[in-house]
Amino acid sequence: MRGISLALALTATTAAAQDATLYEFDGTFDDATFVVEEAIVGRGLVLDFVSHVGDMLNRTREDVGGEQLFDGADIFLFCSAVISRQVIEANPMNVAHCPYGILVVERNGKVRVGYRNMPEGEMQAVEELLDQIAQEATGRADPAPGLP
């Protein structure tokens, strides 16, 4: 039974890791992080934290074993008071998805900007915001006016 549980856990982790939307960025990692921050702040949103997950993975890889996974990987965390209230009032357990994150990764010479896909239903309002930010940052959409 333990082997089945482990197999199910590994399958779920693999599926979850692939559940993201990514757009290629034509430029450097540093340029991408700059435009992502500008796209978030330009909407009037407050950037809560930048997680430098790539630095952590590189710093600890010798201690825990493994190879270098990214040349750069940052996740920009923020919330929207208006959209968060909307989706959390619809289902209070949607609080588990807050804060929201836009990621910037560089691997094998390719820079990508993206986000973790949200569940179907009311959380699609959040996914729409994340997609707008990612598309703006990668030059696929014009900058949006400030949003609450």
C-alpha positions in Angstrom: 0.0 0.0 0.0 2.9 2.4 0.8 4.2 1.9 -2.7 0.9 2.9 -4.2 0.7 6.0 -2.0 4.3 7.0 -3.1 3.4 6.5 -6.7 0.3 8.6 -6.4 2.2 11.4 -4.6 4.9 11.4 -7.3 2.2 11.6 -10.0 0.4 14.5 -8.3 3.7 16.4 -7.9 4.6 15.9 -11.5 1.2 17.1 -12.7 1.3 20.1 -10.4 4.7 21.1 -11.5 3.5 21.2 -15.1 0.4 23.2 -14.3 1.8 26.6 -15.2 1.5 29.0 -18.1 4.8 30.3 -19.4 5.7 32.9 -22.1 9.1 33.4 -23.6 10.8 36.7 -22.9 13.1 38.3 -25.5 15.8 39.7 -23.3 17.8 39.0 -20.2 16.7 37.6 -16.8 17.3 41.0 -15.2 15.3 42.8 -17.9 12.4 40.4 -17.3 12.4 40.9 -13.5 12.4 44.6 -14.0 9.4 44.6 -16.4 7.5 42.1 -14.3 7.9 44.4 -11.2 6.8 47.4 -13.3 3.7 45.5 -14.7 2.6 44.6 -11.1 3.3 48.0 -9.5 2.0 49.8 -12.6 -1.5 48.4 -11.8 -1.4 49.9 -8.4 -0.7 46.6 -6.7 1.7 46.2 -3.9 4.6 43.8 -4.3 4.7 41.9 -1.0 7.8 39.8 -1.6 10.3 38.6 -4.2 11.3 35.0 -3.6 14.8 34.4 -5.0 14.2 30.6 -5.3 16.9 30.2 -8.0 19.5 31.6 -5.6 18.3 29.3 -2.8 18.5 26.2 -5.1 21.9 27.1 -6.3 23.2 27.9 -2.8 22.0 24.7 -1.3 22.6 22.2 -4.1 25.9 21.0 -2.8 24.4 20.4 0.7 21.4 18.5 -0.5 22.7 17.1 -3.8 21.6 17.8 -7.3 22.4 19.9 -10.3 21.9 23.5 -11.1 18.3 23.8 -12.2 18.1 27.5 -13.2 20.4 30.3 -14.2 17.8 32.5 -12.5 14.4 32.0 -10.8 12.4 34.7 -9.0 8.8 34.7 -7.9 7.0 38.0 -7.4 4.3 37.8 -4.8 1.4 40.2 -4.5 -2.4 40.4 -4.0 -5.2 42.5 -5.4 -7.6 43.7 -2.6 -10.5 43.9 -5.1 -10.0 40.5 -6.8 -9.0 38.7 -3.6 -12.1 39.9 -1.8 -14.3 38.9 -4.8 -12.9 35.3 -5.0 -12.6 34.8 -1.2 -16.2 36.0 -0.6 -17.3 33.5 -3.2 -15.4 30.7 -1.4 -13.5 31.6 1.8 -11.0 28.7 1.2 -9.7 30.6 -1.9 -7.6 32.4 0.7 -5.2 29.4 0.2 -4.2 30.8 -3.2 -3.2 34.3 -1.9 -0.7 35.8 -2.4 -0.5 35.4 -6.2 2.8 34.9 -8.0 4.4 35.8 -11.3 7.6 33.8 -11.9 10.6 34.7 -14.0 13.0 31.8 -14.8 16.0 31.4 -17.0 17.1 27.9 -18.0 19.3 26.8 -20.8 19.6 30.3 -22.1 15.8 30.9 -22.3 14.0 33.4 -20.1 10.3 32.8 -19.4 7.6 34.7 -17.5 4.6 32.9 -16.2 2.3 31.9 -13.4 0.7 28.9 -11.7 -2.7 28.1 -13.2 -5.6 28.7 -10.9 -8.5 26.3 -10.3 -11.7 26.6 -12.4 -14.5 28.8 -11.2 -14.1 32.1 -9.4 -10.3 31.8 -9.3 -10.3 32.4 -13.1 -10.5 36.1 -12.2 -7.1 35.8 -10.6 -5.7 33.8 -13.5 -6.9 36.5 -15.9 -5.0 39.2 -13.9 -1.9 37.0 -13.8 -2.1 36.4 -17.6 -2.5 40.1 -18.3 0.7 40.8 -16.2 2.7 38.0 -17.9 1.6 39.0 -21.4 2.4 42.7 -20.7 5.8 41.8 -19.3 6.6 39.7 -22.4 5.4 42.3 -24.9 2.3 40.4 -25.9 -0.1 43.1 -24.6 -0.1 46.8 -24.0 0.4 48.0 -20.4 -2.9 48.2 -18.6 -4.1 51.2 -16.6 -3.8 50.9 -12.9 -6.2 48.2 -11.5 -7.2 47.9 -7.9 
